[in-house]
Amino acid sequence: MNSEITVGWEVLGIIWINILLSGDNAILIALACRQLPVTQRRWGVFLGALGGVLLRVIFTLLVVQIMSVPFLKAFGSLLLLFVAVKLLIDETEHSDVKAKPNLMGAVTSIIMADAVMSLDNVLAIAAAAHGSTYLVVFGLALSVPIVMFGAGFLLQVLERFPVLVWAGAGLLGWVSGEMAASDAAVIERLHGADHATIEQALAIGGAAFVLLVAFGVKAYRQWREDKRDQEKQKG
């Protein structure tokens, strides 16, 4: 029973992470297909999203296979911490994404861009799946229709309830800590220690690090903006 609950939480974690990190991909799909005729636009969204997810599955499975290399998980956990912080503080504009006038051009553009943008998804999902190929495929497959057909609604929900984004970033920090604790080199150097306790400590530390750093950056940006406004008023 406990193992079933654990697997259920891991699948939900994969779906949640994929939705959070697919916001840029959803925007990319919408922008690339915006000049297509209505009938082709649906096919563009479907084929582009499907191709991108298939690539993500392949990349993630490859990452899962090479995660046994010493220090690779530890390095990946650091990248994942960066991804989690970036999720909260990123202010990237998408106006540079060009619309494509034909279906094949739009689909090709979506898949190529998705392949470049999917490193964060791949790392996060591989970490959340704890090396399970079945969880990777099942979690991503289940999230395909959610991202494909509900991207617009999901983005509105996340904008209305930003606490969900913060919670998702905290989850990324948590799985980052778990990934670091499961690195072969780390386990070897902690031989004889209580690994479960260390894993929990690193997971909590990863989540706390992400939230504190992101909060600090946002607070600093707000302070700088307020100071700039005060200087303008004085001038």
C-alpha positions in Angstrom: 0.0 0.0 0.0 2.8 2.4 0.9 4.7 1.7 -2.3 1.5 2.4 -4.3 1.1 5.7 -2.6 4.7 6.6 -3.2 4.4 5.8 -6.9 1.2 7.8 -7.1 3.0 10.8 -5.5 5.9 10.4 -7.9 3.6 10.4 -10.9 1.8 13.5 -9.7 5.2 15.1 -9.1 6.3 14.4 -12.7 3.0 15.7 -14.1 3.2 18.9 -12.0 6.8 19.5 -12.9 6.1 19.0 -16.5 3.2 21.4 -16.5 5.2 24.1 -14.7 8.2 23.8 -17.0 6.1 23.5 -20.1 4.8 27.1 -19.8 7.4 28.3 -22.3 6.7 25.4 -24.6 3.0 26.2 -24.6 3.6 29.8 -25.4 6.1 28.7 -28.2 3.4 26.5 -29.7 0.8 29.2 -29.7 3.1 31.8 -31.2 4.5 29.5 -33.9 1.0 28.5 -35.0 -0.7 31.9 -34.8 -0.6 32.6 -38.6 -1.8 29.2 -39.7 -5.4 28.7 -40.9 -7.8 27.5 -38.2 -8.0 24.0 -39.6 -4.2 23.7 -39.8 -3.6 25.4 -36.5 -5.1 22.5 -34.5 -2.8 20.0 -36.4 0.2 22.3 -35.8 -0.5 22.4 -32.1 -1.0 18.6 -31.9 1.9 17.5 -34.1 4.3 20.1 -32.6 3.4 19.2 -29.0 3.5 15.5 -29.7 6.9 15.7 -31.4 8.3 17.8 -28.6 7.1 15.3 -26.0 8.4 12.3 -27.9 11.9 14.0 -28.0 11.6 14.7 -24.2 10.8 11.1 -23.5 13.8 9.9 -25.5 16.1 12.5 -23.9 14.9 11.7 -20.4 15.4 8.0 -20.8 18.9 8.6 -22.0 19.6 10.8 -19.0 18.2 8.1 -16.7 20.5 5.6 -18.2 23.7 7.7 -17.7 22.8 8.9 -14.2 24.8 6.1 -12.7 28.0 7.9 -13.6 29.7 9.2 -10.4 29.1 12.9 -9.7 26.7 13.3 -12.6 23.6 13.3 -10.4 25.3 15.8 -8.1 26.1 18.1 -11.0 22.5 17.6 -12.3 21.1 18.6 -8.9 23.0 21.9 -9.1 21.5 22.6 -12.5 18.1 21.7 -11.2 18.5 24.2 -8.4 19.2 26.8 -11.0 16.2 25.8 -13.0 14.0 26.0 -9.9 15.2 29.5 -9.0 14.9 30.6 -12.7 11.3 29.4 -12.7 10.4 32.0 -10.1 12.5 35.0 -11.2 12.6 34.6 -15.0 11.2 37.5 -16.9 11.9 36.3 -20.4 9.9 37.7 -23.3 8.6 35.5 -26.1 8.1 38.2 -28.7 11.1 36.9 -30.7 9.3 33.7 -31.6 8.3 33.9 -35.2 5.0 32.7 -36.6 5.2 30.2 -39.4 2.9 30.5 -42.5 2.7 26.8 -43.2 2.0 23.7 -41.2 5.4 21.9 -41.7 7.3 25.0 -40.9 5.4 25.5 -37.7 5.8 21.9 -36.6 9.5 21.9 -37.4 10.0 25.1 -35.5 8.2 23.9 -32.5 10.1 20.5 -32.3 13.5 22.1 -32.8 12.9 24.8 -30.2 11.4 22.3 -27.8 14.5 20.1 -28.1 16.7 23.1 -27.1 14.4 24.2 -24.3 13.8 20.8 -22.7 17.0 20.4 -20.7 15.2 21.6 -17.6 12.2 19.3 -18.1 14.5 16.3 -18.8 16.6 16.8 -15.6 13.6 17.5 -13.4 11.6 14.5 -14.7 14.5 12.2 -14.5 15.1 13.2 -10.9 11.4 12.9 -9.9 11.2 9.5 -11.5 14.1 8.2 -9.4 15.5 6.2 -12.3 12.2 4.5 -13.2 11.7 4.2 -17.0 8.0 3.3 -16.5 7.4 6.4 -14.4 9.1 8.6 -17.0 7.0 7.3 -19.9 3.7 7.1 -17.9 4.1 10.5 -16.3 5.0 12.3 -19.5 2.3 10.4 -21.5 -0.3 11.4 -18.9 0.8 15.0 -19.0 0.6 15.3 -22.8 -3.1 16.0 -23.1 -3.0 18.3 -20.1 -0.3 20.5 -21.6 -1.6 20.2 -25.2 -5.2 21.0 -24.6 -5.2 22.8 -21.3 -2.1 25.0 -21.6 -4.0 28.3 -21.8 -6.2 27.4 -18.9 -3.2 26.2 -16.8 -1.3 29.4 -17.4 -4.2 31.4 -16.3 -4.5 29.3 -13.1 -0.8 29.7 -12.4 -1.0 33.5 -12.9 -4.0 33.7 -10.6 -2.5 31.4 -7.9 1.3 32.1 -8.0 1.6 30.0 -4.8 1.3 27.0 -7.0 4.4 28.1 -8.9 6.3 28.6 -5.7 5.2 25.2 -4.5 6.4 23.7 -7.7 9.7 25.4 -7.5 10.1 24.1 -4.0 9.3 20.6 -5.3 12.1 21.0 -7.8 14.5 22.0 -5.0 13.3 18.9 -3.1 13.9 16.4 -5.9 17.3 18.2 -6.6 18.3 17.3 -3.0 17.1 13.7 -3.4 19.1 13.5 -6.7 22.3 14.7 -5.0 21.8 12.2 -2.2 21.4 9.3 -4.6 24.7 10.0 -6.5 27.0 7.0 -6.4 30.0 9.1 -5.4 28.0 10.8 -2.6 26.7 7.4 -1.2 30.3 6.0 -1.3 31.6 8.9 0.7 28.8 8.7 3.2 29.4 5.0 3.8 28.0 4.0 7.2 25.9 7.2 7.7 22.1 7.2 7.9 21.4 7.7 4.2 17.7 8.2 4.7 18.3 11.1 7.1 20.9 12.7 4.8 18.5 12.4 1.8 15.7 14.1 3.7 18.1 16.8 4.9 19.4 17.5 1.4 15.8 17.5 0.0 14.6 20.0 2.7 17.7 22.1 2.1 17.2 22.1 -1.6 13.6 23.3 -1.3 14.6 25.9 1.3 17.5 27.2 -0.8 15.3 27.7 -3.9 12.6 29.6 -2.1 15.0 31.8 -0.1 17.1 32.7 -3.1 14.1 33.4 -5.3 12.5 35.5 -2.5 15.8 37.4 -2.0 16.2 38.2 -5.7 12.6 39.3 -6.0 12.9 41.5 -2.8 16.1 43.1 -4.2 14.5 43.8 -7.6 11.4 45.4 -5.9 13.7 47.5 -3.6 15.7 48.6 -6.7 12.5 49.5 -8.6 11.1 51.4 -5.6 14.3 53.3 -5.2 14.3 54.2 -8.9 10.8 55.5 -8.7 11.7 57.6 -5.6 14.6 59.2 -7.5 12.3 60.0 -10.5 9.8 61.7 -8.1 12.6 63.8 -6.6 14.0 64.7 -10.0 
